Amino acid sequence: MPDTPPTSILQYDDTDEYRPEPAPPPRVPAWQDGSIRIGIHTSIAGDIVGALEIAQRLGANALQIFSTSPRMWPRGGGARIAAADATRFKARRDELGLGPLVVHANYLINLATPDRVLRVRSIQAFHDEIVRCLDLGADFLVVHPGSVRDGDRKRGVLDLAEALRQASRGLKLGTLRILLENTAGQGGVLGWRMEELAALLDACPELPLGACIDTAHLLAAGYEIHTAEGLEQTLQRIEQTVGLRRVHVVHINDSRVPLGARVDRHQHIGKGHIGLKAFKRILNHPVLAAANATEDGRGMVRRAFILETPIDKPGDDLRNVRALWSLVGGMPVGIAAAVPRKVKTPWEKKRAKGGVARKRSKKTRRSRKSRK
């Protein structure tokens, strides 16, 4: 006699199904705490992680680097960063709480050039820059808009937009944002007028673009940021064209050349044609110094003020970083702990002399030297 089929029906209990725990939301980076961010361009020579250590010792809580040599075309494989080095870099940066991390693109890259050979080379090099930024977990990639030799600036704007599209094709940029930097206006360079910089940004709306504003370039291009009235007019101009919401990084540099010189020459803070008083207005301006919520609403960020000042003698980099901190009320205790205290900034020297920067005459200096 055949077996009687079972009469009971197995019941499905959905509690027996395995459900993995939902992934926790990404941790908010330490630097997105709304505090002021002052950084400096540091060298990656020797070991890329050393750039982080240099920034910390100089009293910076943000930094800018080159991801490879800035004046040579990469050789072989796009000069990729070794995975182990990238991992060490990100881990150490997280420990130090440095941010944002800004990478400046190779100076040879010209995404607006009408020269076909240079254009192809520039697009490939910029693609490699993006890849290295993604490897390092960089927040911003700054690039100069480029130059048009034939003077066709409208064509140059369209060429730049197409070059950016080609360079980023196939890459997931994530939180990386590409910043176009304003220029001083020499030769056929694009982006020295705010209207043109805005046109460059608007020509490629599908990419995460923004602006990096350089103070030395502004002055050389004719923007009177060295006066209180001129600064207000310049900020209004930026808001009406580029939009201040799209300005994420400010390169803080004094200028060796005067207003409207149309030449790019950086100088130490307080030693050029912009001056200490103007930098104090810039760093503390309520528009530029404001903290804003991140796009995901989980953090607060301020614009990063990044130094690109020269190093003419030992200690110049430290003096320039300390000069900026002195203009915003002093270096935070936690940052100052790792910084030598033997160098005085120009601002501190002026205050120590009662607000008057007295210069000794050549005769007085010779007299004092003779008495030694």
Sequence and secondary structure as in RCSB ss.txt:
>XXXX:A:sequence
MPDTPPTSILQYDDTDEYRPEPAPPPRVPAWQDGSIRIGIHTSIAGDIVGALEIAQRLGANALQIFSTSPRMWPR
GGGARIAAADATRFKARRDELGLGPLVVHANYLINLATPDRVLRVRSIQAFHDEIVRCLDLGADFLVVHPGSVRD
GDRKRGVLDLAEALRQASRGLKLGTLRILLENTAGQGGVLGWRMEELAALLDACPELPLGACIDTAHLLAAGYEI
HTAEGLEQTLQRIEQTVGLRRVHVVHINDSRVPLGARVDRHQHIGKGHIGLKAFKRILNHPVLAAANATEDGRGM
VRRAFILETPIDKPGDDLRNVRALWSLVGGMPVGIAAAVPRKVKTPWEKKRAKGGVARKRSKKTRRSRKSRK
>XXXX:A:secstr
             GGGS            TT BS  EEEEE   SS TTHHHHHHHHTT SEEEEESS TTS   
SGGG   HHHHHHHHHHHHHHT   EEEE  TT  TT S HHHHHHHHHHHHHHHHHHHHHT SEEEE   B TT
  HHHHHHHHHHHHHHHHTT   TT EEEEE     TTBS SSHHHHHHHHHT TTS EEEEEEHHHHHHTT  T
TSHHHHHHHHHHHHHTT GGGEEEEEE EESS TT     EE TTSSSS HHHHHHHHH TTTS  EE TTSS E
E  EEEE    SSTTHHHHHHHHHHHHTT   HHHHTTS      HHHHHHHTTT      HHHHHHHHHH 
